[in-house]
């Protein structure tokens, strides 16, 4: 009994020392001279102003340079409406596919041990290391007129490239890591105890997923979908390769911005660009809110 008390006292003393060291480390971070802190903060604010705030201000200033009527007229053009509609369709397809894939991949990686798990994680991260232009060229090699499946597709009158399916495939490829990467660490941290308890009480696999797993990861799912949607609507490189730039048919919003700018239609170009900028701002705000919910969930699980 005396030894247990001594062990408890020693553990308490070691915890107190650890907390003291942590507090000292935090204090040391604040011992920099005031001039140095001001310089660092000023440099960070200046960097953000030049590379983030100023471009956004320029985009909106150019978009409204001829007044709101010219701005609305540019957005009401049939070509602009077609680009907006195509962008929304492609984003919906790619986000839907990546949501299913991300849930399945994260479930498999976080909840099970199997051969090839590391290889699967590597494949998920592949679009982060491959240029979008290269990924678009891959689809050209597969589905182009001289590609591996080009002859078969032509014989069966199936159009992949220079049409919505090719744009959706390219966008899905460059965006599929986002949902999975948002969920994998979250599900790994949560472990499998709750699912095992639900199954031991007689719940089926689907019941366990929809009543236990999904409620626990709902903010992570929304976070991944948000990032995936933002990247899908703003994708340029891969879509540019497979779209064919058919005006009014296969031009998404980023492609139309480039075309209008090259044709010196600056108000129209910046009007479309302002929609993408608004999407970026909304994404930033929603991302901050979702990160706060994720942090609150982690704090609740720790307690």
N, C-alpha and C positions, 0 to 999 in steps of 0.2 A: 504493500500500500504506500509506504514511504517512497519507494522508488518511482511509483506511478506519479505521485505528487511532484517529485523532483523533475521527472521528465516533462510534466505539464508546465512547470515553472520555467524550465529551460526552453521549451518551445515558445512560451509566451515571451520570454526575453529575446529569443531570436526573431520573432515576428515584430517585436517593438524596434529592434535594431534595423530590420529591413525597412520598416515604415520610416524610421529616422533617416536612413540613407536615401530613400526615395524623396522625402521632403527636402533633404539637402541638395539632391540633384535638381529638383525643381527650382530651388532658390538660386542655385548656380546659374541656371538659364536666365535668371533675371538680373544677374550682376554685370551684364554688359553695359558699357557706358551709354548714357542717354543718346549721345550723338550717333553711336553705332546703330542703336535700335531705330532711331528716326530715319537714318539712311537706308536701312534694310526695308522698312515699311514703305518709304517713299519710292524706292526702286520697284517693289512689288506692285504698288498702285500705278506707277508710271507704265510698267510693262503691260498690265491689264488694260489700262486706258488706251495705249497705242495699238495693241493687237486684238482687243476685244470690243471695247466701247466705241472707239473712233470708227472702225469699219461699219458697225451697226448704225451709227449716226449718219454716216455718209450714204448708206443704202437707203434709209428712210428719207433723207433730205433730197436725194436724186429722184426717188420715186414720186415725191410730192412737189417736185420743182415747178411743175406747170399747173399745180392745183389739184384738188381732189377729183374734179370732174375728169381730167385727163387720166388720173390714176385709175378711176373706176372704169373708164372707157378701155384702157389697156387690158384690164382684167376681164372685161366682157367680150373681148375678141374671140371668135370661134377657135382660133389656134390656141389661145391661152386656156380657154375652157376645156379643150380636148386634152391639153397637157396636164391640167389639174385633175381631170377625171381619170386619166391613165395612171397618174402618180398615186392616186387614192386606191385604185384597183390593184395595182402591183403591190403597194404597201399592205393592203388587206390580205392578199394571197400569201406574201412572204411572212408576214407576222403570224398568220394562222398556222402555216406549216412549221415555222420555227417554234411556236408555242408548244405544239404537239411533240416535236422532236426534242425540245429542251426539257420538257417534263419527263419524257421517257429516258433520255440520256442521264439527266441528273438523278432520277430514281435508281437507275441501274448502277451508276458509279458510286453514289453515296450509300446505298443500302445493301449492296451485294459485293462479294469478292469473286472474281472470275479471271480467267486467262485473257490477255489482251486488253485489260483495263487501261493500262498506261498508253497503249497504242490508240485506244478510243479517245482518250483525253488529248493526245497529240493531234488526232484528226479534227477534233472540235476546234483546236487553236489554229488550225492550218490557214483559214482565211485571214487571220491577223498578220501572218508572215508572207502571204502571197499578194502581189500587186493586183488590184481589181482589174486592171487591163489584161493581165495574164489570165485571170480567171475567165474573162470574157472571151479571150482567144481560145481557151480550152473548149468552150461551147461551140465556137466556130469550127474547130477541128472535129467535133463530134457530130454536129447537126448541119454544117454548111453543105453547099452543093457538092464539094469535093471531100466532105468529111466521111467518117466511118459509117454513119447512118444516113448520109445525105441522099444516096440513091434510093434506099427503101422509103424514106419519107417522101421523096418526090413521086415515086410510083404510087404511093397511097394518098397523094394529095394532102399531106400534112405539113403545115407551115409552123416551124419552131422559131428559126431566126427571123429577124425583121418583123416580129409580131409579138403580141402580148405574152405567149408562152416563153419565148426566149428571154424577154425582159424580166419576167417573173422568176425564171430559173436563175439568171445571173444575180438578181437581187437577193434571192433566198440564199444562194451560196455565200455571198459576202456578209450576210447578217445572221447566219445561223449560230454563231458562238454566243450571242448576247444573252439569250434566255438561259441557256444551259450554264454559262459561266456565272450568271447571277444566282442560280439556284444551287449549284454543286457545293460551294462552301457553306451555305446556309443549311442545307440538308445534312451535310457531314457533321456540323456542329450540333444539330438537334439529336443525332443518333437514331437508334431504332427501338428504344425502350417503349415508346407510346404505341408504335405499330405492333410490337410483339404482345403488348398487353391487350390491345384490341383483338388481335387474332386469337389469343388464348381465351378470350371471353366469347368467342364464337362468331366474330365479324368476318365477312368474306374479304377477298383482296380489294374489290372495288369499294366496298363499304369502308374499309380501312383508309383507302386513298382519299375518298371524298369527304369523310367525316373526321379524319385525324390528320393526315398528311397535308392535304390542300389548305385547310384553315391555318395551319402553322406556317405555310410558305406563301400565303396570298400576297403579302407586300413584296416579297422577292419576285413573284411572278409578274406583278404590275411593274416593278422596276425593270426587269428584263424586257418586257413588252414595250415599255416606253423607249428604252435605248434602241431596241430593234426597229421600232417604227421610225424614229428620228433618222437612223442610218438608212433605212429603206427609202424614205422620201427624199433624202439628199444624195443618194448614190449617183455618181457620174461616170466613173471610169469603165466599169463592167457593162453598164447599160449603154454607154456610147458605142462600144464595140459590137453589141448584138442587136442594136435597135435599127440600124440602117438610116436613121435620121429622116424618116418619112414624115413630112410636115402634116400636122393635123391627125396623125395616126400613131406614130411610134416615138414621138418626142415627149419625154417626161419634163417636169418643171426645170431641173438643172440643165438639161440639154437645150430647152427653149431659151433659157437665159443666155447661154453662150451664142446661140444663133441670132437672137435679137441684138445683142451687144455688138457682134461682128457686123451687123447690118446698120449700125449707128442708130438703132431705135432705143435710145438710152432710157427714156421714161418707161417704156414697156418692159425692158429688160430688168430695170430696178424694181418695177412693180411686182413682177414675178419673184424676184429675189427677196423682196420684203416679206412675202408670204413664207418663204423658207426661213427668213430671219425671225419672224414671229413664232414659227415652229420651234426654233432653237431656244427662244426665250421661254416659251411655255414648257419645253422639255427641261430647261434648267430649273425652273420653279418647281415643277412636279418632281424632278429628281431630288431636290433638297427636301421636299416634304416626305417622299418615300424613304430616303436615307434616315430621316428622323424616326420614322415608324420602325425601320429595321433596327436602329440603335436601341429604341425603347423595348423592342422584342427581345434583343440580346440581354439587356439589363434585367428584364423580368425573368428570363430563363436562368440567369446567374443567381438570382435570389431564390 
